[in-house]
Amino acid sequence: MKLNYTKINSYLIPDLIIPETDTRPIGKYGELRRQFLREHRPDMFDLMLLEGTLHSHLADVDAAARQMVEATVNQMAHQQGVDEALKRADPLAWAGRMNAIRNATEEAVLPDLLYEDALE
């Protein structure tokens, strides 16, 4: 690997270009992971940023979290009888119960996925 340098005020500065080939979107859970890494694991954040793996890591975490949350929400909604019949009969009650289920699911599932390498 050959590095190119740019001369600025008699200093040679390496031209560092990080190839970013992953174009998947980073959603809510990926952004939460980014914030956690930036605040609590800056060493890991900087290393992934320099290696060009940060975006793909965040996209992977987001996809895994989204899939796990959706599966758990569907399972809990089925167990609690929150279905299309309730949605047609009482949309406001359905929305309230679904929001409660989603919040409980995120509270239970996300710490393991997003903050798995928290400082002890």
URPEZI-V615365 format. One record per pair of residues at least 24 apart in sequence whose C-alpha atoms are under 6 Angstrom apart, sorted by the first residue. I is the first residue (numbers start at 1). J is the second residue. Records with the same first field share a line. If there is no record, write none. Layout:
I=J  J
This chain:
18=52
22=56
26=59
29=62
30=58  61  62
33=114
73=102
